[in-house]
């Protein structure tokens, strides 16, 4: 049976003024599979998005613009087809296994305390700039084995790469530099190449992520140096941007609700639940882009091969068919992890465990050190400039230091 054509709707991808939750609710109710003026399709309902994430032979992750071809070794893991995707994913998963991520926790806790020190001393500041932003890039740099003196450079390189047209065009927007990561951020590419070369040449390399990546193989196959550089850059880009917005969204919620802050200080065991509910309620990635590889039909709508399809993550996570009071921030949901903030299916985000750990520690330390906090009025949430991301660009707050922490500092 040939599916029907969907109506053309107002662009649900446009979050320049914030995620358009009202529009998304209308689409879920009346037009769960729609098409925008750009020709891209959009899935609004939870069950459709979840089912589509499992169809890895039909929908392939890609933010690349039409006509952009990327050499195989420079493809980000999210856009690599099976079976090569699975092999590279297993290599990365082996190098960043759960027990190794746990070893990052003491470093992350020290970092968060150090970042909070000047904010607490002054009693005010911008949480996004002064606390949140340095955390993910610095933790990833530590995980990779980067010299601590260069941690700040990693945060700068991450912003440069994410805010360029690297993900869409594989080059800088102005077109002055060459293609690929080496063209977008030559210093960053050279730094990663040097890390790989130094560990390969060393008789006693450090036990860090880069060394493990070099020494891990699947079915006798290891990554090439260029593949390692590409996936290391992807780890920084994806882990930094998404985790940053997870933490910022959480803190915006907590600092806007004195009762919630007090409740969490009395019962810090609720922190992991807050992390999950924030991921659901304020998805750090509001939309995932996919290429439709073969013709598909969803809700009786025909989706032709070759078009872009947006998986509405923020929409799916507020679908009333799956969540009671979906627009409310609640800590009593029966299955807090039942959300699609990290995607779904076989290609679920490989950095989910690390993001959860960083989010938990950032909030735990904040609760340890701060007794009262409020958003500094007048405050108007200004979205970040990355079109697929959802988080505040600034979060000015006034803080009161806790006289005694909760025992984790």
C-alpha positions as CSV (number, residue, x, y, z in Angstrom):
1,X,0.0,0.0,0.0
2,X,1.4,3.4,-0.9
3,X,1.4,5.8,2.0
4,X,-0.1,9.2,1.9
5,X,1.9,12.4,1.6
6,X,2.2,14.4,4.8
7,X,1.1,18.1,5.1
8,X,3.8,20.8,5.1
9,X,4.0,22.3,8.5
10,X,5.8,25.1,10.5
11,X,9.4,24.1,11.0
12,X,9.6,22.0,14.2
13,X,13.4,22.0,13.8
14,X,13.6,25.7,14.6
15,X,14.5,26.1,18.3
16,X,16.1,29.6,17.9
17,X,13.5,31.0,20.3
18,X,13.5,27.8,22.4
19,X,12.1,24.3,21.8
20,X,8.6,24.9,20.3
21,X,6.7,22.6,22.7
22,X,3.3,23.9,21.8
23,X,3.9,23.2,18.1
24,X,5.2,19.8,19.0
25,X,2.1,18.9,21.0
26,X,-0.1,19.9,18.0
27,X,2.0,17.7,15.7
28,X,1.7,14.7,18.0
29,X,-2.1,15.2,18.1
30,X,-2.8,16.0,14.5
31,X,0.2,15.3,12.3
32,X,2.7,12.9,13.9
33,X,4.7,12.5,10.6
34,X,5.1,15.9,8.9
35,X,7.2,17.5,6.2
36,X,8.8,21.0,6.5
37,X,9.3,23.5,3.7
38,X,12.9,22.4,3.5
39,X,11.7,18.9,2.4
40,X,12.8,17.2,5.7
41,X,10.4,14.9,7.5
42,X,9.7,15.0,11.2
43,X,8.6,12.3,13.7
44,X,6.8,13.8,16.7
45,X,5.4,10.8,18.6
46,X,7.4,8.8,21.2
47,X,6.5,5.3,19.8
48,X,7.4,6.4,16.2
49,X,10.7,7.8,17.3
50,X,11.6,4.8,19.4
51,X,10.7,2.4,16.6
52,X,12.7,4.4,14.0
53,X,15.8,4.4,16.2
54,X,15.7,0.6,15.9
55,X,15.6,0.6,12.1
56,X,19.3,1.2,11.6
57,X,19.1,-0.2,8.1
58,X,16.5,2.4,7.1
59,X,17.6,5.6,9.0
60,X,21.3,6.5,9.3
61,X,22.5,9.4,11.5
62,X,23.9,12.3,9.6
63,X,23.9,16.1,10.0
64,X,25.7,16.4,6.6
65,X,24.2,18.7,4.1
66,X,23.0,17.3,0.7
67,X,25.9,16.5,-1.6
68,X,28.5,16.5,1.1
69,X,30.7,13.3,0.9
70,X,33.1,12.5,3.7
71,X,35.9,10.0,3.3
72,X,35.3,6.7,5.3
73,X,38.1,7.3,7.8
74,X,36.7,10.8,8.6
75,X,33.1,9.7,9.1
76,X,31.9,10.3,12.7
77,X,30.7,7.0,14.3
78,X,27.1,8.2,14.3
79,X,27.1,8.3,10.5
80,X,28.9,5.0,9.8
81,X,26.8,2.2,8.4
82,X,26.8,-1.3,9.6
83,X,28.7,-3.6,9.9
84,X,31.6,-1.1,10.2
85,X,29.7,0.9,12.7
86,X,29.3,-2.0,15.1
87,X,33.0,-2.8,14.9
88,X,34.1,0.7,15.7
89,X,31.5,1.1,18.4
90,X,32.8,-2.1,20.1
91,X,36.3,-0.7,20.0
92,X,35.2,2.6,21.6
93,X,33.0,0.8,24.2
94,X,35.9,-1.4,25.2
95,X,38.2,1.6,25.7
96,X,35.6,3.6,27.7
97,X,34.1,0.7,29.7
98,X,31.8,1.4,32.7
99,X,34.4,0.5,35.3
100,X,36.9,2.9,33.7
101,X,34.4,5.7,33.6
102,X,34.0,5.3,37.4
103,X,37.6,6.1,37.8
104,X,36.9,9.6,36.5
105,X,34.6,10.4,39.5
106,X,37.2,11.7,42.0
107,X,38.7,14.0,39.3
108,X,35.3,15.3,38.3
109,X,34.3,16.0,41.9
110,X,37.5,17.9,42.6
111,X,37.0,19.9,39.4
112,X,33.4,20.9,40.3
113,X,34.5,22.0,43.8
114,X,37.3,24.1,42.3
115,X,35.0,25.7,39.8
116,X,32.4,26.6,42.5
117,X,35.0,28.2,44.8
118,X,35.0,31.7,43.2
119,X,31.3,31.7,42.6
120,X,30.6,31.0,46.3
121,X,33.2,33.5,47.4
122,X,31.5,36.2,45.3
123,X,27.9,35.0,46.1
124,X,27.0,35.3,42.5
125,X,28.0,34.6,38.9
126,X,27.0,32.9,35.7
127,X,26.7,29.2,36.2
128,X,26.8,28.4,32.5
129,X,30.1,30.2,31.9
130,X,31.8,29.8,35.3
131,X,30.7,26.3,36.4
132,X,28.9,24.3,33.7
133,X,30.9,24.9,30.5
134,X,34.3,23.8,31.7
135,X,33.1,20.5,33.3
136,X,32.5,18.2,30.3
137,X,35.4,19.2,28.1
138,X,37.8,19.0,31.1
139,X,36.5,15.6,32.1
140,X,36.8,14.3,28.6
141,X,40.3,15.8,28.3
142,X,41.2,14.0,31.5
143,X,39.7,10.8,30.2
144,X,41.8,11.1,27.1
145,X,45.0,11.7,29.0
146,X,45.5,15.3,28.0
147,X,48.1,17.4,29.9
148,X,46.1,19.4,32.5
149,X,47.8,22.5,31.2
150,X,45.9,22.0,27.9
151,X,42.4,21.3,29.3
152,X,41.2,24.8,28.6
153,X,42.3,24.5,25.0
154,X,40.1,21.5,24.6
155,X,37.0,23.4,25.7
156,X,37.8,26.1,23.1
157,X,38.4,23.6,20.3
158,X,35.1,21.9,21.1
159,X,33.2,25.2,20.8
160,X,35.0,25.9,17.5
161,X,34.2,22.6,16.0
162,X,30.6,22.4,17.1
163,X,29.7,26.0,16.1
164,X,31.4,25.7,12.7
165,X,29.9,23.9,9.7
166,X,32.1,20.8,10.4
167,X,29.1,18.6,11.2
168,X,27.1,19.7,8.2
169,X,29.7,20.5,5.5
170,X,32.9,19.0,6.9
171,X,34.6,22.4,6.7
172,X,34.5,25.9,8.2
173,X,31.5,28.0,7.1
174,X,33.7,30.7,5.6
175,X,35.4,28.1,3.4
176,X,38.8,29.6,3.9
177,X,40.3,26.6,5.6
178,X,40.5,23.1,4.0
179,X,38.1,20.3,4.5
180,X,37.9,17.9,7.4
181,X,38.9,18.4,11.0
182,X,42.4,19.4,10.0
183,X,40.8,22.2,8.0
184,X,38.3,23.3,10.6
185,X,40.6,23.1,13.6
186,X,44.2,22.4,12.5
187,X,45.7,22.9,16.0
188,X,43.2,20.5,17.5
189,X,43.8,17.9,14.7
190,X,47.6,18.2,15.2
191,X,47.3,17.9,19.0
192,X,45.3,14.6,18.6
193,X,47.7,13.3,16.0
194,X,50.6,14.0,18.4
195,X,48.9,12.2,21.3
196,X,48.4,9.1,19.1
197,X,52.0,9.2,17.8
198,X,53.5,9.7,21.3
199,X,51.7,6.7,22.7
200,X,52.5,4.5,19.8
201,X,56.2,5.4,20.1
202,X,56.4,5.0,23.9
203,X,57.5,1.7,25.5
204,X,55.4,2.6,28.6
205,X,52.4,4.7,27.4
206,X,50.0,6.1,30.1
207,X,46.8,4.0,30.8
208,X,44.4,6.5,29.3
209,X,41.6,6.4,26.7
210,X,43.9,7.1,23.7
211,X,46.3,4.2,24.7
212,X,43.4,1.8,25.1
213,X,41.9,2.9,21.8
214,X,45.3,2.1,20.1
215,X,45.5,-1.3,21.7
216,X,41.9,-2.4,21.3
217,X,40.9,-4.5,18.3
218,X,37.7,-6.3,17.2
219,X,38.0,-9.4,15.0
220,X,41.7,-8.5,14.5
221,X,40.9,-5.0,13.3
222,X,42.2,-1.8,14.9
223,X,41.4,1.8,14.1
224,X,43.7,3.7,11.8
225,X,45.4,6.9,13.1
226,X,42.9,9.0,11.1
227,X,39.9,7.0,12.4
228,X,41.2,7.5,15.9
229,X,41.6,11.2,15.4
230,X,38.0,11.4,14.0
231,X,36.4,9.5,16.8
232,X,38.3,11.3,19.5
233,X,37.1,14.6,18.1
234,X,33.5,13.2,18.0
235,X,33.8,12.1,21.7
236,X,34.7,15.6,22.6
237,X,32.1,17.3,20.5
238,X,29.2,15.1,21.4
239,X,30.0,14.6,25.1
240,X,30.8,18.2,25.7
241,X,27.8,19.8,24.1
242,X,25.1,17.5,25.3
243,X,26.4,17.1,28.9
244,X,26.9,20.8,29.2
245,X,23.2,21.4,28.5
246,X,22.1,18.6,30.7
247,X,23.9,20.2,33.7
248,X,22.8,23.7,32.8
249,X,19.1,22.7,32.4
250,X,19.2,20.9,35.7
251,X,20.7,23.9,37.5
252,X,18.2,26.3,35.9
253,X,15.4,24.1,37.3
254,X,16.9,23.8,40.8
255,X,17.8,27.5,41.0
256,X,14.3,28.5,39.9
257,X,12.6,26.3,42.6
258,X,13.6,26.9,46.2
259,X,11.5,24.1,47.5
260,X,13.1,21.6,45.1
261,X,16.6,22.8,46.2
262,X,15.7,22.4,49.8
263,X,14.3,18.9,49.2
264,X,17.4,17.8,47.4
265,X,19.7,19.0,50.1
266,X,17.6,17.1,52.6
267,X,17.5,14.0,50.4
268,X,20.5,13.9,48.1
269,X,19.5,10.3,47.1
270,X,17.1,12.0,44.7
271,X,19.9,13.4,42.6
272,X,20.0,10.5,40.0
273,X,16.2,10.9,39.6
274,X,16.6,14.6,38.9
275,X,19.2,13.8,36.3
276,X,16.8,11.5,34.5
277,X,13.8,13.8,34.7
278,X,15.9,16.7,33.4
279,X,17.0,14.6,30.5
280,X,13.3,13.8,29.7
281,X,11.8,17.2,30.5
282,X,14.5,19.3,29.0
283,X,16.2,17.1,26.4
284,X,19.8,18.4,25.8
285,X,19.4,17.3,22.1
286,X,15.9,18.3,21.0
287,X,16.2,16.6,17.5
288,X,18.3,13.9,15.9
289,X,18.8,14.0,12.1
290,X,18.8,10.9,10.0
291,X,19.2,10.1,6.3
292,X,16.4,7.9,5.0
293,X,18.3,5.2,3.1
294,X,15.3,3.3,1.7
295,X,11.7,4.1,1.3
296,X,9.7,3.7,4.5
297,X,6.2,4.1,5.7
298,X,5.3,5.4,9.2
299,X,1.7,6.1,10.4
300,X,0.6,5.5,6.8
301,X,3.0,8.3,5.6
302,X,5.4,7.4,2.8
303,X,8.9,8.7,3.5
304,X,11.0,8.5,0.3
305,X,14.6,7.4,0.2
306,X,17.2,10.2,0.2
307,X,15.4,12.7,2.5
308,X,16.3,14.0,5.9
309,X,14.2,12.8,8.8
310,X,14.2,14.5,12.2
311,X,13.6,12.3,15.2
312,X,11.8,14.7,17.6
313,X,13.5,13.7,20.9
314,X,12.1,16.6,22.9
315,X,8.6,15.9,21.4
316,X,8.8,12.2,22.2
317,X,9.9,12.9,25.8
318,X,6.8,14.9,26.4
319,X,4.3,12.6,24.7
320,X,1.2,12.4,26.9
321,X,0.6,8.8,25.6
322,X,3.7,7.8,27.5
323,X,4.1,10.2,30.4
324,X,1.5,11.5,32.9
325,X,1.6,15.3,33.1
326,X,4.5,15.4,30.5
327,X,5.1,19.1,30.8
328,X,5.6,18.9,34.6
329,X,9.0,18.2,36.2
330,X,8.2,15.3,38.5
331,X,10.4,13.1,40.7
332,X,7.8,10.3,41.2
333,X,7.8,8.8,37.8
334,X,7.8,4.9,38.0
335,X,10.7,4.5,35.5
336,X,12.9,7.6,35.5
337,X,15.2,6.3,32.8
338,X,12.2,5.7,30.4
339,X,13.1,8.5,28.0
340,X,14.8,9.0,24.7
341,X,17.3,11.7,25.5
342,X,20.2,9.5,24.5
343,X,18.3,8.1,21.5
344,X,17.4,4.4,21.4
345,X,17.9,1.2,19.6
346,X,21.4,-0.3,18.8
347,X,22.9,3.1,18.2
348,X,22.0,4.6,21.6
349,X,24.5,7.3,22.7
350,X,27.7,5.5,23.7
351,X,28.5,8.3,26.2
352,X,25.3,8.1,28.2
353,X,27.0,6.6,31.3
354,X,29.6,9.3,31.3
355,X,27.0,12.1,30.9
356,X,24.9,10.7,33.7
357,X,28.0,10.5,36.0
358,X,29.0,14.1,35.2
359,X,25.4,15.4,35.7
360,X,25.1,13.6,39.0
361,X,28.4,14.9,40.4
362,X,27.9,18.5,39.2
363,X,24.5,18.6,41.0
364,X,25.8,16.8,44.1
365,X,28.7,19.2,44.5
366,X,26.4,22.2,44.0
367,X,24.0,20.9,46.7
368,X,27.0,20.3,49.0
369,X,28.3,23.8,48.7
370,X,25.1,25.9,48.2
371,X,22.3,26.3,50.7
372,X,20.2,28.8,48.7
373,X,20.3,29.9,45.1
374,X,18.0,31.9,42.9
375,X,18.2,33.0,39.3
376,X,19.2,36.7,39.2
377,X,16.2,38.7,37.9
378,X,15.4,39.8,35.3
379,X,16.2,36.5,33.6
380,X,15.1,35.5,30.2
381,X,16.3,32.1,28.9
382,X,18.4,32.6,25.8
383,X,18.9,29.4,23.8
384,X,22.3,28.2,22.7
385,X,23.3,28.8,19.0
386,X,23.7,25.1,18.1
387,X,20.5,24.3,16.2
388,X,20.1,20.7,17.5
389,X,20.9,21.6,21.1
390,X,18.7,22.7,24.0
391,X,20.2,24.7,26.9
392,X,20.5,28.2,28.3
393,X,23.3,30.4,27.0
394,X,23.6,32.1,30.4
395,X,22.4,31.4,33.9
396,X,23.1,34.4,36.3
397,X,22.5,33.4,39.9
398,X,22.9,34.6,43.5
399,X,24.2,32.0,45.9
400,X,24.4,31.5,49.6
401,X,27.2,29.1,50.8
402,X,26.2,26.1,52.9
403,X,27.6,26.2,56.4
404,X,28.2,22.5,56.3
405,X,28.3,20.2,53.2
406,X,26.6,16.9,52.8
407,X,29.7,14.9,53.2
408,X,31.1,14.5,49.7
409,X,33.6,17.3,49.4
